[in-house]
Amino acid sequence: METVTLLQSAFDLVLGVALLWLVWQALASPDLFRAIVLFIASGLLMALVWVRLDAPDIALAEAAIGAGLTGALLLVALARLESGNETKISHKNDNEVEAPGVAEKRVPFRWLLVTLLLFLAVGLGYAVLSLPAQSPGLSDYVTQNIKISGVSNPVTAVLLNFRGYDTLLEMAVLLLALLGVWSLSAATEQREASPGPVLDMLSRLLVPLLILVAGYLLWAGAHAPGGAFQAGAVLGAAGVLLLLTGWRPGASFSGLPLRITLVMGLGVFIAVGIVLMLTGRRLLEYPASFAGMLILLIEAAATLSIGITLAALFLGSRPGTGANR
Amino acid sequence: MSLTEILTFILLTAGALFFLAGTVGLLRFPDVYTRLHALTKADNVGLGLVVAGLALQAESWAAAGKLLLIWVLVLLAGASVAHLVAVAARQRGIKAWKQ
């Protein structure tokens, strides 16, 4: 038994050091492409850290969103940067010397940043040290009330029931992010491209499987790690894969149907809240008898919206409907 | 130590050796094509051996099946991605290494 715990501690130590080293490498790398690859690798290690901390829900979210989709978004952003101003951003050029004026201008800014970060570090350290050594936390309340939440997975109970308005606002943030991206770039005409046989075969095999996994994660969220955000991220990954193989949403889907799908998650959430208020309850205070059903309804709509939103973020610009031609 | 435990031990060690060899190859081989070759050996065979070793310890057939599914998915993704990277490298005009 002794050697097992020792091995586990050694593994945790290696994991922690490797994560910190990867994050530092990603921050310090002058080559943006390299930095993104290191960021994706650090996201995967971060997911392992969450597994070791017994938080599989966060590990799933980190692997799917933090490492997977954020990585894909960063890569597509880099591709746009490079095609936009090829002359300004040189990539894979570590030995490039900055113009002296630029370097001088940056020095005060850097010191300001260091000071602010020091304040933040001291504040965080103080906050951690001033925590009571043994705090009961809120997990006891959650366990006591899990019966009326409608689900048996405590994480889902907190996210969709006890603190449902947090998740409601998160859905709004995601929608706002996409609205921001859409307002910044003009609608583009979509052109389908041929992916080549290998990518085509891979997408044909993986996309149905990804949709199945998303459905499973959504359903399993009621009693095991999973839920709307993880399922939505997997659905988003299927969308990214389809976009990479050259598929584009047709003009018939790009208009109203797409917009309805995007706002559906937030819309259903708000509608449920308002209906509950009209029946004399508080916002998102579910009646215990059909709390489980309401949560599944909200999560199903949210999964679809999150998946389509993430894929739309990857596409970048608003897909043209062809009506303006 | 039962027979399955010994088998698991052998399979996991062999898998770890493949991963080690693949990593050394990834770091030491001269160009992108040979590095891809080393990487896919580690991913395919190394992970296959590790999955086989873990499947012997699985509590149920369903768990063993899930492990096998992971391996099949990695085979699929690994082979496709290696192909895509190699095609991209060729299109950029990276020449294959010659002695």
Interface residues (C-beta under 8 A of the other chain):
Chain A: G196 V198 L199 M201 L202 L205 L206 L209
Chain B: L73 L76 A77 S80 H83 L84 V87
